[in-house]
Amino acid sequence: MGKKLTVGKLFGIIFCIIGTALACVLLGYNFYLGGQMKLVDKYLKAVARQDFTSFVQCYAAEYSEEISEEDMASEKSMGNKLDAPEEFKAAAEFRGREKLGDGRYMVYFDLTVYNDDEHHTTENVAWVVVRDNGKWVLEAE
């Protein structure tokens, strides 16, 4: 005595399968893009906190020997747009990306540098990111 499969149940099963597949695709796409913006966020936090270890991790491993704390300190100049640039935080708002080829992408975002009293936004900042050993890193110049 098996259960009868009705048209409604069949459509319900198909809808669930399609919904699950679509959710997986969107999750994968979000993870792929999210990695690029997580890299930007990690970089900005490293500069603001002067966290050299995290700063170096934003670049491909092959360049880590060439990066110095002076490089990181010079990036802290992004806070100079504020009246009190000593302590600041930075945030990026994703605007888009463009495929450049060879696994390289140009990521566009608005950069806001702020502290307790003020903020400054620079629009359409563009950085080149690449895949290195399965993770996104900034392209070394």
C-alpha positions in Angstrom: 0.0 0.0 0.0 2.2 2.8 -1.3 1.4 6.5 -1.0 0.0 8.1 -4.1 2.2 10.8 -5.7 -0.1 13.7 -6.6 0.7 16.5 -9.0 0.9 18.9 -6.1 3.4 16.8 -4.2 5.5 16.4 -7.4 5.6 20.2 -7.9 6.5 20.6 -4.3 9.4 18.2 -4.5 10.7 19.9 -7.8 10.3 23.4 -6.2 12.4 22.3 -3.2 15.1 20.8 -5.4 15.3 23.9 -7.5 15.2 26.2 -4.5 18.0 24.3 -2.8 20.2 24.3 -6.0 19.6 28.1 -6.4 20.5 28.8 -2.8 23.7 26.8 -3.2 24.6 28.8 -6.3 23.9 32.1 -4.6 25.8 31.1 -1.5 28.8 30.1 -3.6 28.7 33.3 -5.6 28.4 35.4 -2.4 31.3 33.5 -0.9 33.4 34.1 -4.1 32.6 37.9 -4.1 32.6 38.0 -0.3 36.2 36.9 -0.2 37.3 39.9 -2.2 35.5 42.3 0.1 36.7 40.4 3.2 40.2 41.0 1.9 39.6 44.7 1.6 38.1 44.9 5.1 41.0 42.9 6.5 43.5 45.2 4.9 41.8 48.3 6.2 41.6 46.9 9.7 45.3 45.9 9.6 46.3 49.4 8.6 44.1 51.2 11.1 45.3 48.9 14.0 48.9 48.8 12.7 48.7 44.9 12.7 51.7 43.9 10.6 50.9 40.2 10.5 47.4 40.8 9.1 48.8 43.4 6.7 51.3 40.9 5.2 48.6 38.3 4.8 46.8 40.5 2.4 49.5 39.9 -0.2 50.7 36.8 -2.0 53.1 34.7 0.1 55.9 35.2 -2.4 55.9 39.0 -1.6 55.8 38.7 2.2 59.6 39.0 2.5 59.6 42.3 0.6 56.9 44.0 2.8 58.1 46.1 5.6 56.5 47.9 8.5 57.3 51.1 6.8 55.0 50.0 3.9 52.2 49.6 6.4 52.9 52.9 8.2 52.8 54.7 4.8 49.3 53.3 4.2 48.2 54.9 7.5 48.3 58.2 5.5 44.7 57.4 4.4 43.7 58.9 7.8 45.3 62.2 6.9 42.0 63.5 5.4 40.8 63.8 9.0 41.7 66.6 11.4 42.9 64.1 14.0 44.4 61.3 11.9 46.2 59.4 14.8 43.3 57.0 15.6 40.9 56.1 12.9 38.9 53.3 11.4 38.1 52.6 7.8 35.2 51.0 6.1 34.6 50.0 2.5 31.2 49.9 0.7 31.3 47.5 -2.3 30.4 49.2 -5.6 31.3 46.5 -8.2 34.0 44.6 -9.9 35.5 44.1 -13.3 37.2 41.0 -14.6 40.7 41.9 -16.0 41.7 38.4 -17.1 44.2 35.8 -15.8 42.2 35.6 -12.5 42.6 39.3 -11.8 39.7 41.5 -10.8 39.4 45.2 -10.3 37.3 45.8 -7.2 35.5 49.1 -6.8 34.4 50.5 -3.4 33.8 53.7 -1.5 36.3 54.2 1.3 35.2 56.0 4.4 37.8 56.9 7.0 36.4 58.0 10.3 36.9 58.5 14.1 34.6 59.6 16.9 34.3 63.2 15.6 34.5 63.2 11.8 34.5 61.1 8.6 35.7 61.4 5.0 34.6 59.3 2.1 36.6 58.7 -1.1 34.4 57.4 -3.9 35.3 54.8 -6.5 38.5 53.5 -5.0 39.8 50.6 -7.2 42.1 47.8 -6.2 43.3 44.8 -8.2 42.8 41.4 -6.4 44.1 38.0 -7.5 43.7 34.4 -6.3 46.8 32.9 -4.6 46.6 29.4 -3.2 42.8 29.5 -3.0 42.5 32.9 -1.3 42.1 36.5 -2.5 45.1 38.8 -2.1 46.0 42.2 -3.3 48.1 42.4 -6.4 51.6 43.5 -5.5 52.8 46.5 -7.4 
